[in-house]
């Protein structure tokens, strides 16, 4: 074994060993959409006295951490996102009302001197004064705050058994002098005078306004820095108040801009469904590549299993959170791992057929070498889409970007290292060398044999394909204008709640029940067997309880399995980020392709991407499917897949043009397409197996995702061959680019039939070696 081969073998062994160790010892963190629980996104707001910057948000996070710990939630998570947002994850919490109330309350505790009863006009009389009703409803004029929650040292809920006064909260202040000064000034007023009272205010509400005891002398005040907040508290109310006060006042107010709740049943169903989809899809794909590539297919299947272990270990090692779309991305990346193997094997078949004295080892080595450029370019474009998802998306879709990126890197290791080590070891065996047919590389395959016989001239009339693409584009795009886009709550703001009902409920009946309950604008849809989805404008948690009661009555019992609340400001931001993501994706692809290829190829590829985006979006508009974050993930994945196909064709064009610099562009493009069609067909079939399994077995939550990808794969495969390539030919003709770019005329293949390079006879296909 030569040194490079030994190095590859040692590297492959090390990667697999480390991955197995990590996978066996480090568990992957499941997102709340898989294990159940509540995620709340809070956004800090500036006030007249405090700026909601990164520092204030950090202080707010620490206050919230204390409140979360007091709630007793197991394994909670709280992190800052940007300068103004805090993401709180509460596993196992199915009713977010209490958590949201405790987390979202500003708990702005302040202690004020009472300046007297409110004037008849009911307006403040001086600067800094406030008018608030006391416990009995009497309106009091309050002076500026003498103490705030920052001065609080501790608070405790206590029950006074001796006096029978019930529950109260004892508050201790950091500096007793401030409390003594405030009570000393109040003690200078006679008993019964409102100014002898001290008002304790929490969140703009007087919760206690006691008079200073007559025993306290003027100017002396109450020493010790402690006071009691009394009232008609229940046990829970007193403990919650003590929690808020002791946890400290939030430096700035916070607003809930996003809230997601997923029941544990739905999460378990999603995991099981995705697992079955992965098993069935992978098994079908493995069976297909074994039938097509025989021994090489068996070795590629082993490499796919290694890919799965490496991907899982990568997620665990990075501490990434596996979400439902991320799980789908994990399954989808299997198809991309297959693509790299197919590129290598098809290239090896060409090399085998082009040699006078072919051998499996030399053909395989040339196949890996020739396919490397296309594999690298196509995977880089997919990584660009994954990076955009990670940077611009949020929630589960961000997890999809992480998983897809890890999957792409793992697929390259699987195909370029592990498959190569196994394949080179196999073809070096004497039994295999004597029986080249079992390798799967000695035959050109049915698709290539068919193209050899027919030798179609696809680029003879490139405008015909462009016209066909334009017609499809107009028909699909009309759906956007005629039907409009059904934006999900992620982009519009509002609340979406999914219920599992005891009996099947007609959506019209549920809609009528919600209208009677005061929600006439609610949109009700059936989302599966005994499942209803209710979409409304933004609701409070109290209103959500009323919606649940109406559905419960209409459905003979209802259980909430999913609850999403998106604030209008966040919806605008997500919609804006989606457009930015698409724009950046197209721009990044154009820039990358412009660097790697000539300008007309980059322009053709990006135009094909825009074509795919409009068609997929238009089809979803015609079908009335939601345009949400999951659709965005699918759309960016389609962009990556589509440009993969374009890169494979353009890479072959670049290579053929280097060998025959004066050949017409149309002729070279035709040869490149025919030489790469076998890879396109075999990869497409493998990916379709995966996506079909996701669509049929992945559960309701993944159906639209898989449908978008199935449509996108079909459209992307067509556009990369019959939109991007013809457009590149037309642009080249317009620019006068023949073989060497020095004005070869239109170069549309008029000089004669182009040799396809697919082979002139089976077993000895006359091909031109190059990258694919």
TATASUL-V250244 format. One record per backbone hydrogen bond with DSSP energy under -1.0 kcal/mol. CO is the residue of the C=O (numbers start at 0). NH is the residue of the N-H. If there is no record, write none. Layout:
BEGIN
co->[CO/CO]
nh->[NH/NH]
END
This chain:
BEGIN
co->[1/2/3/4/5/6/7/8/9/10/11/12/13/14/15/16/17/18/19/20/21/28/30/30/31/35/36/37/38/39/40/40/41/42/49/50/52/53/54/55/56/57/58/59/60/61/62/63/64/65/66/76/78/80/83/84/85/86/87/88/89/89/95/96/97/98/99/100/105/106/108/109/110/110/111/112/115/118/125/129/131/133/137/138/139/140/141/146/147/148/150/153/155/157/158/165/167/168/169/170/171/171/175/176/177/178/179/180/181/182/183/184/185/189/192/193/195/196/198/199/199/200/204/207/209/212/216/216/224/226/228/230/233/234/235/236/237/238/239/240/241/242/252/254/256/257/258/259/260/261/262/263/264/265/266/267/268/269/270/271/272/273/274/275/276/277/278/279/280/281/282/283/284/285/286/287/288/289/292/293/294/295/296/297/298/299/300/301/302/303/304/305/306/307/308/309/310/311/312/313/314/321/322/323/324/325/326/327/328/330/331/331/332/333/334/335/336/337/338/339/340/341/342/343/344/345/346/347/348/349/358/359/360/361/362/363/364/365/366/367/370/371/372/373/374/375/376/377/378/379/380/381/382/383/384/385/386/387/388/393/394/395/396/397/398/399/400/401/402/403/404/405/406/407/408/409/410/411/412/412/413/416/417/418/419/420/421/422/425/428/429/430/434/435/437/438/444/445/446/447/448/449/450/456/460/461/462/463/464/465/466/467/468/469/470/471/472/473/475/476/477/478/478/484/485/487/487/488/493/494/495/496/497/497/498/499/505/506/507/508/509/510/511/512/513/514/518/522/524/527/529/530/531/532/533/534/535/539/540/541/542/543/544/545/546/547/548/549/550/551/554/556/558/560/561/562/563/564/565/566/567/568/569/570/571/572/573/574/575/576/577/578/579/580/581/582/583/584/585/586/587/588/589/590/591/592/597/598/599/600/601/602/603/604/605/606/607/608/609/610/611/612/613/614/615/616/617/618/619/626/627/628/629/630/631/632/633/634/635/636/637/638/639/640/641/642/643/644/645/646/647/648/649/650/651/652/653/654/655/659/663/664/665/666/667/668/669/670/671/672/675/676/677/678/679/680/681/682/683/684/685/686/687/688/689/690/691/692/693/698/701/702/703/704/705/706/707/708/709/710/711/712/713/714/715/716/717/718/718/722/723/724/725/726/727/728/729/730/731/735/746/748/760/764]
nh->[5/6/7/8/9/10/11/12/13/14/15/16/17/18/19/20/21/22/23/24/25/321/33/34/35/91/261/89/259/87/256/257/85/254/46/52/56/57/58/59/60/61/62/63/64/65/66/67/68/69/70/88/86/84/43/80/41/78/39/76/37/92/99/100/101/102/103/104/249/108/148/200/145/146/198/142/140/121/128/141/139/136/133/117/131/114/129/110/150/151/173/171/169/167/160/159/157/228/155/226/152/153/179/180/181/182/183/184/185/186/218/187/188/192/195/196/211/113/111/206/207/109/201/199/197/215/219/220/172/170/168/232/237/238/239/240/241/242/243/244/245/246/44/42/566/40/564/38/562/36/266/267/268/269/270/271/272/273/274/275/276/277/278/279/280/281/282/283/284/285/286/287/288/289/290/291/292/293/295/297/298/299/300/301/302/303/304/305/306/307/308/309/310/311/312/313/314/315/316/317/319/30/326/327/328/329/330/331/332/333/334/335/336/337/338/339/340/341/342/343/344/345/346/347/348/349/350/351/352/353/362/363/364/365/366/367/368/369/370/371/374/375/376/377/378/379/380/381/382/383/384/385/386/387/388/389/390/391/392/396/398/399/400/401/402/403/404/405/406/407/408/409/410/411/412/413/414/415/416/417/418/420/421/422/423/424/425/426/428/432/433/434/437/438/294/295/448/449/450/451/452/453/454/459/463/465/466/467/468/469/470/471/472/473/474/475/476/477/478/479/481/482/483/486/626/490/491/492/565/535/563/533/560/561/531/558/509/510/511/512/513/514/515/516/518/517/521/534/532/530/500/526/498/524/496/522/494/543/544/545/546/547/548/549/550/551/552/553/554/556/502/501/499/262/497/260/495/258/493/570/571/572/573/574/575/576/577/578/579/580/581/582/583/584/585/586/587/588/589/590/591/592/593/594/595/596/601/602/603/604/605/606/607/608/609/610/611/612/613/614/615/616/617/618/619/620/621/622/624/487/631/632/633/634/635/636/637/638/639/640/641/642/643/644/645/646/647/648/649/650/651/652/653/654/655/656/657/658/659/662/667/668/669/670/671/672/673/674/675/676/679/680/681/682/683/684/685/686/687/688/689/690/691/692/693/694/695/696/697/701/705/706/707/708/709/710/711/712/713/714/715/716/717/718/719/720/721/722/723/726/727/728/729/730/731/732/733/734/736/742/665/751/763/766]
END
